[in-house]
Amino acid sequence: MVSCAGPSASTRPSEEGALQQKFPSVVVIPCSGKPEARISVLGAGFVPGEEVQIEVNMSGVSLFLGSREAAHVANEMGAIKIDSFIPGKLVAKGGLYTVRAIGNKGSFATHPLEVIEEKK
């Protein structure tokens, strides 16, 4: 089973020791489940107002999590939350996948998602 501990938003110290740009991060909760299980994707460190798409590639197809039509916009603190589902068993085979959060202003973050195959 994959660890659900995700990276925290990090910062890079400048030469003067001041904090600079935040790097975006996302976490999938829970980070493992059966096809069609409910999940949430939470993120931080995005550019405020940035539109963020959440996607995962399964069986060679890029699938959007949440609504593709509705933009997921980072709030004034650069945070996002998207409620979704693990894709159905026709596409989501058992295994480990990478969820990608891609912002329209250049932000990018990833987190693992483990699909647990249903026992027959």
C-alpha positions in Angstrom: 0.0 0.0 0.0 1.3 3.4 -0.9 2.0 6.0 1.8 -0.6 8.9 1.9 2.0 11.3 3.3 2.4 13.9 0.7 5.0 16.6 0.2 4.3 19.9 1.9 4.6 23.2 0.1 8.2 24.1 0.2 10.1 27.4 -0.1 13.5 28.2 -1.3 15.7 30.5 0.8 17.4 33.3 -1.1 21.0 34.4 -0.6 19.8 36.8 2.1 17.9 34.0 3.8 14.5 35.4 3.0 11.8 33.1 1.7 11.1 33.2 -2.0 8.6 31.4 -4.3 6.5 28.5 -3.0 6.6 25.3 -5.0 3.1 23.8 -5.5 2.2 20.5 -3.9 -0.8 18.2 -4.0 -2.1 15.3 -1.9 -4.8 12.7 -2.8 -7.0 11.7 0.1 -7.3 8.7 0.5 -4.4 7.9 -1.7 -5.6 4.3 -2.4 -8.9 2.8 -3.1 -11.1 0.7 -5.4 -12.4 2.0 -8.7 -15.2 4.5 -8.3 -14.1 5.3 -4.7 -14.5 9.0 -3.6 -11.3 11.0 -3.4 -10.3 14.6 -2.7 -7.3 16.4 -4.2 -5.9 19.2 -2.1 -3.1 21.5 -3.1 -1.1 24.5 -2.0 1.5 26.8 -3.4 -0.3 27.6 -6.7 -0.5 31.1 -8.1 -3.6 32.8 -6.6 -6.3 32.8 -9.3 -4.5 30.1 -11.3 -6.7 27.6 -13.1 -5.6 24.1 -12.3 -6.5 20.9 -14.1 -6.2 17.6 -12.2 -5.5 14.5 -14.4 -4.3 11.0 -14.2 -3.2 8.7 -17.1 -4.8 5.2 -17.0 -4.7 2.6 -19.7 -3.0 5.2 -22.0 -5.8 7.7 -21.6 -5.5 11.1 -19.8 -8.5 11.4 -17.5 -9.6 14.6 -15.8 -10.5 14.4 -12.1 -13.3 16.7 -10.9 -15.1 18.7 -13.7 -13.2 19.4 -16.9 -15.7 22.1 -17.8 -15.5 24.0 -14.4 -12.1 25.5 -13.8 -10.5 24.7 -10.5 -9.2 28.1 -9.5 -6.6 28.5 -6.7 -7.9 30.8 -4.0 -6.1 34.0 -2.7 -3.7 31.8 -0.7 -2.9 29.5 -3.7 -4.9 26.6 -2.4 -7.2 24.2 -4.3 -9.6 21.4 -3.3 -11.3 19.1 -5.8 -13.7 16.3 -4.9 -13.8 13.4 -7.4 -13.8 9.7 -7.9 -11.2 7.1 -8.9 -12.2 6.2 -12.5 -14.3 3.1 -13.0 -12.9 -0.4 -13.3 -13.1 -0.4 -17.1 -10.2 2.1 -17.1 -8.8 1.9 -13.6 -6.9 -1.3 -13.4 -5.1 -2.2 -10.2 -1.7 -0.5 -9.8 0.1 2.7 -9.0 -0.6 5.9 -10.9 0.5 9.6 -10.8 -2.1 12.3 -10.3 -0.9 15.5 -11.9 -2.1 19.1 -11.1 -1.2 21.4 -14.0 -1.8 25.1 -13.7 -2.3 27.5 -16.5 0.5 29.8 -15.1 3.2 27.2 -15.1 2.6 25.5 -11.7 2.9 21.7 -11.6 2.7 19.1 -8.8 2.2 15.3 -8.6 1.0 12.7 -6.0 0.6 8.9 -6.2 -2.7 7.2 -6.4 -3.0 3.4 -5.8 -6.0 1.6 -7.4 -6.8 -1.6 -5.5 -8.2 -4.3 -7.7 -11.5 -5.7 -6.5 -11.2 -9.4 -5.5 -13.2 -11.8 -7.7 
